[in-house]
């Protein structure tokens, strides 16, 4: 039986949370086993990969969620086979670029050790490019369970290989080899799972034209968006040494599981919205997602702001407590993550607006980063990113109203979001007072956490920010994790 969109999103979210847990565990272990300079080098490898991959993939992953649901079964097989061929070609180009530019990249990052590490790491994109499309294929085919299984397999490979080698050798080059070995096993998994799809076939011109007409603007915007997100880290890498970059990169990051949650919802929401011809139905789906996202993201933002210091001390030790101020600044972005503003333009096929917004964001971010880093140091990069992210959201809202002629109230449950924020602020104030007034730090943190959770649930229910069917949906999903049971439907949620 085909799962509904809400349960698919919950399933993907659960798998991605497990990925987050393992990835975080790997990061914590490496932070304790490696020196800050070595940890900085390790993180720079993935910074390089995420930046260049956004350039080369050119919106292909996002386009899968748009095109695949619109095709019949036979067309879907051919479509997937062609994209596998294209991704392989792009991955070879990526590997060659890393080998050719390794010395230049090492110089740019003020890190000579990168030159040697990139020789090992160059094989990584050949395995990861095609593997990274697998979950998009499965979601486009409405096979959320298959996507979740691959996620569990991939993080299992990372945990066994990377952590095993890290504990055994404490050597960054060997850890890099383990990263590549894990990517190879993931590539084998996807090759076996997609064995029934045609591979070696001619790619028709019409396919490339339609694919890139949609994907190219998205690809450019994705590339620019990635550069904008990573720009602060790229700037810090060019101004400071790898050890300083390690501290900054640990702190100057959004909560990973929030992006996991929103991306999981969006990966299901985009195909559902793209298949709707009725704007009102599209608005209903989007509005409901925004309201639910706020119920989770707002309290998490407050909790992590209140408990940032003990969290960083427990996870990374005292040597990375200097990362806390950057972390708190980045938390100011989280309230925006209740909505993904560009998804509306993507669902309507208006990807040029997404590209233009990304260009404006990158230009503003570049100027602000350079000005503020030179003036106030590493904190300037974090502040620039927050300011520009809010600006980008404002531009999308303006375009929705002026260009798309949409009523923002139809897409955003503003009153519901305000009530959620009020419940969170009330609970957060109580927790803050406990932390300030209680003399015993351990008792204070425990009491503050309990008080926040209980008050948020109580106030949220009292002001009707939390609805009865929210509780039923959460209960239904938790039960479904332990037994096969059809999740509860959400009739009332159609009104957001």
N, C-alpha and C positions, 0 to 999 in steps of 0.2 A: 504494500500500500504506500502511496506517495506521501511523504511527510509534508505538513504545512510549513510555511516560511518561518514562522516563529520557532518551531521545534528544530528545523534545520539550523537556524542561526544559533540556537542554544547548544546544539551538538557541536558545531564548529567552534563556538566560543569555549566550550569545555576542553576540546582537544588543544586549542591554542593556549588556553591557560596552563595546560600541562607543558606545552612547549616553553611557555614563559618561565615556569617553575624550573625546568631543567636548564634552560639558557641562563637564568639568573644564578642557579647553583654553580654552573660552570664559571660564570663571571666572578662569583664570590671566591670560589676555590683558587682560580688563577690570580685574583688580587692578593691572596694570602701566600701563594707559592712563588709568584714572580715578583721582581722588583717593579716599582712604578714605571721605570723606563721600558722594561720588557712588556708590561701590561699595556703601556701606550702603543708600542709597536704592534701588539696583537690586535688592539682595537683599530689601529690605522689600516690594517689589512682589510677589515670588513668595511671601514669607511670608504676605502678605494673601490671595493667591489660594489657597494650600494650606489655609489656615485656614477661609476661607468656603466653599470648594468641598466640604470635608468635611462642613460643616453642611448644604448644600443637596442634595448627592447622596444622602444618607441611605442608605448601604449598597447602592446600586444596582449598582456594579461587582462587589462580592463576591457579590451575589445572582445575577448572571448565571452565574457558575461553578457555582452550585448548581442553578438551574432549567433552564438550556439543555440540559445532557446528559440530562435526564430526559424530554425532549419528542420527539415525532416530527417529521419534516422540515417538514410544513406548519405545525405549531404553532410551530416555531422561527422561521419567516419572520414570522409575525404577532407573535411575542414581540419580536423585534428591532425591527420597525417601530414598535411601541408605545413601546419604550424610547427610540427616536430622538426621537419626538414629546415625550415627557416631559422628556428632557434639554434639548431646545431651549427649552421653556418655563422650565425652571430657569435656563438660561443668561441669558435675558432679564432675569429677576428679579435675577440676580447683577450684570449690567451696570448696572441701575437703582440697585441698592444702592451700588455704587461711586461713581456720579455724585452721589447724594444725600448720602452720608456722607463724601465726599472731604475736606472741611475738618475734620470731627471725627476722622477717621483720622490726618490730618497732625498735628493737635494731640496726639493720644495718643502718636504716635511721635516727638514733639519734632522734627518734620521738615517745615517749611513747603513745601519743594520737592515733597513727595508730592502736594499738592493739585493741582498742574498735571499731574504725571505720571499721576495716576489718571484724568484726563479722556481721555488717549490710551489708557491701559491698559484702560479699561472695556470695550472691544470684545473683548478677549482671551478672556474666558470664553465668549462667544457661539460662537466658533470651536472652542475647546478642549474644551468640555463633551462634545459629541457625539463628537468625534474621540478623546477619552480612553477612550470605551467600545469603540472598534473592536477593540483587542487582546483585550479580554475576550470580545467576540463570537467572534472567531477561535479563542481558546483553548477556549471552550465548545463550538465546533464541531469541535474537535480539528484545527484548521488552524494549527499552530504556525509553519509556514513563511510563511503570509500575515501573521501577527503580526510575525514577524521582518523581513519586507520593509517593512512600514509603519514599524517602528522605524528602519530604515536611512534611509528617505525623510525622516522627520521630523527626525532629527539632521543629515541633509544640508542640509535647508532652514535649520536654525538656524545651522549652520557658515557657510554661504555668506552669508546675510543679516546675521546679527548681527556676525560677525567682519568682514565686508566693510564694513559701516557704521561699526563701531567704529574700524577703521584709517583710514577715510576722513575721518570727522568728529570723532571723540573727544568726541562730544556725547551726553549721557545721553538727552535727549528723542528724538533721532534713533535711538538704539539701541533705545529703547522702541517706536518705530514699526516698527523691523525685527523685533522680537519679535512684534508683532501681525501683520505681513505673513507671517511664517513660519507662524504659527498658521492664517492664512487658507489658505495652500497645503496644509497638512495637512488642513484641513476639506474642501477640494476633492477631495483624494485619497480620503478616506473616503466622500464622497458618490458618487463614481464607482464605488468598489468595492462599495458597498451599493445600487447602483441597482436591483437585482432584488428588493429587499425592499419590501413595501408601507409607505407613509408615512401618508398622510392617511386614517386610519380611526378609527372610534369605539373608545374604550377601555372595555371592559366592566367593570362593577363587580366582578365576580368576579376579574378579573385584578388590579385594584388591591388587593383584599382579600388575596389570596394573596401578591402581591408584597410588600406592606408588612408583612404578618404576619411574614414572614421578614426583610425588609430593614430595617424600622424600628428594631428593636433593634440590628441591625448598624450602621445609619446613626448612631444616637445614640452607640453605642460608638466608631464610626469618628470621629465629630466630637469626642467627648471624648478619644479616643486621640490625635487630631491636636493638640488643644489641649494635652494633656499633654506630647506630644513637643515642641511649639513654645512651650510656656509659658515656658521659660527665655528664649527669644529675645524673646517678647512683653514679658516683665518687663524685660529689659535695654533694649529699645527705649523703654520708658516711663520708665526711670531715667537713661539715658545718651544721648549724642548719636549721630547716624548713623555717625560715624567710629569710635567705640568699639564700636558694634554690628557694624561690618564686621570688626573684629579678632575679636570674640567669635564671630561666626557662622562665620568661616573655621575657627576651632579647635574650637568646641563642636559637633561633628557626628560621627556615626558614619561609618565607612568606607563611602562610597556603594556601592562594588561588592559589599560584603558583603550589604547589603540587596537589591541587584539579584539576587545569587545566590539568596538565600533566597526572595525574592518569586517568582522564576522557577520555583523548585522547587515552591513552594506553589500557584502558579497552575495547575500540572499535577496536583499532589497532591490538592488539594481536590476537583476533579471525580471523580478516581479513587476517593477515599475516600467521597465522597457516594453513589456508585453501588454501594457494597459494603454488603450486608446483614449480612455476617459480621464481627463485631468482631475476631476473630483475624486476618483478612486485612487489615483496616484497621490493626491494630496492627503487622503485619509491614511494611506500606508505610511507616508513620510511623517505625518503629524504624530501618529501612534508611536513610531520609532523614537522620535525626539523626546516624547514624554517619558518613555521607558528608560532611555539613556540617561536622562536627568536624575532619575531615581537612584541610579548606581554611581554616576560620575560625580555628582555634587558632594555626597557624603565622603567618597574616597578622597577627593581633593582636600577636604577639611581635615580628615584624619591624618593624612600624610603630612600636612602642614604642621599639625600639632605634635606629631610623633617623629619628625624628621631626624632629630639628633640621635635618639636611642636606636632608631632603625639603622642608620648608617654605622653607628658604633658596633652594633651586633653583627651586621653583615660584613663590613669591610675593616673594622678596627679603627684605632685612633688616627692612623696615618692618612685616612681619607675623610676625616670630619670637616676638613676645609672645603669639601665639595658641597656641604649642606646649603650654604647661601645660594649657589647656582641652582640647586634643586628647588628651593622655595620660589625662586623667580620663575622657573619653568612651570611651576604649578599654576601660575596665572593664566596659562593657555588652556587648561583643562575645561573650564566652563564652556568654551567654544565647541568642545568635542561631543556635546550632546547632539550635534547636527553635522552632517557632511554636506556643505552647501553646494559643492560642484556636482554632486550626484544628480541633482534635478536637471542640470544642463546636459549631463551625460545621458540620462534617460530619455531626454527629448531630442537627442542626436546633435545638440548644439555644442560641440566640443571646441569650437574656436574660441568661445567665451572662456572656457576653462584654460585654454592656452594663453589667452591675453591676460587673464588674472595672474597666472603664474609668472609671466614676464614682468608685470608690474611689481609683483611681490619680490622677485629676485633682485630687480634693480634697486628697489627701496632698501632691501635687506643688505645688499652689498655696500651701499653708501653709508647706512647707519652703522654696520659692523666696523668698517674701516675708521669712521669718525669716533665712535665710542670706545673701541679697543685702544686706539692711540691715546684717547683722553683719560679713560679710567681703567684700562687693563682688561682682564678676562671677563669681569662682570659686564662690561660694555657689550660683549657679544651676546650674552644671555638676554639683556634688556632689549637689544635690537631685534632679536628673534621674536620676543613676546609682542613688541609694538607692531611689527610688520604682520604677524599672524592675525591680530585683531583688525588691522587695516584690511587685510584680504577678505575676511568675513564680511566686513562692512561693504566692500565693493560688490560682493556676490548678492547681498541683500538689496542693494540699490539697483542692480541689474535685473533681479527677479521682479522688482516693482515697475521699473521703467521699460526694460526691453521685452521681458516675457509677459508683462501686463498681468502678473499674478497677484492675488491678495495674500499678503504675508500671513494674515491670520488664519488662512485655510491650511497653511503648511506648518505653522508653529503654534503649539498649544501654550501660548504665552502665560495665561493665567495659571495653568497647571504647573508650569516651570517656576513661576514666582512662588507658588505655594510650597513647592519642593525646596526652593532656596530658603524660604522662611523657616521651614522645619529644620533644615541643616544648620542655619545660623543660630537658632535657639539651642539646639543640641551642642553645637560647637562652643557657644558662649559658656554653657554649663561646664563642659569639659575643660575649657581654658581656666575658669575660676578654680576648679579642683586642682589643676596643675600648679597654679600660683599659690594657693592657700595651704595645700597639704605639705607638711614638712618632710615626710618620708617619700623619697622619689619613686620607690617601687610601688608603694601603696597608691601614690598619686597617679601614676600611669595606668595601673590596673583599674582604679576607680573611675578615672576619666574615660577610659575606653568603654567600660560597661555603661556608664551614664550616657555617653554619646549614643551608643547603639539603641538603648532602651528609649531614650527621649526622642531620637529621630523616628523610630517606628511609631511611638505614641503620637507625637505631634503630626507626623505625616499622615497617619490614619485619621486624626481628629480634623485636620484641615482638608481632608479628602485629596491629598496629593497621592497617597497610596490607596489604590482601590481594592476591593475584595478580590477581583479577578487577577490582580497582580500577585496576591498571596497564593491564590489557587494555581496560577500558572507556575510559580516557583515551586510549590509543593508537588505539582504534577511532574515537573521536569526532574526534580530530585528523585521521585519514585521511579521514573522511567529509566534512571541510570542503573537501578538495581533489578528491575523486572521489565519485561516487554509489555508496555501498556500505552494505549493511545492517549496522547496528551489532551488536556481539556481545551475546548474551543473557546474563542474570545468574542462572542457576539457583541457585548457592550463596547468592546474596544474599537469598533468601527467608527465611533464618534470621537476617538482620540482620548 
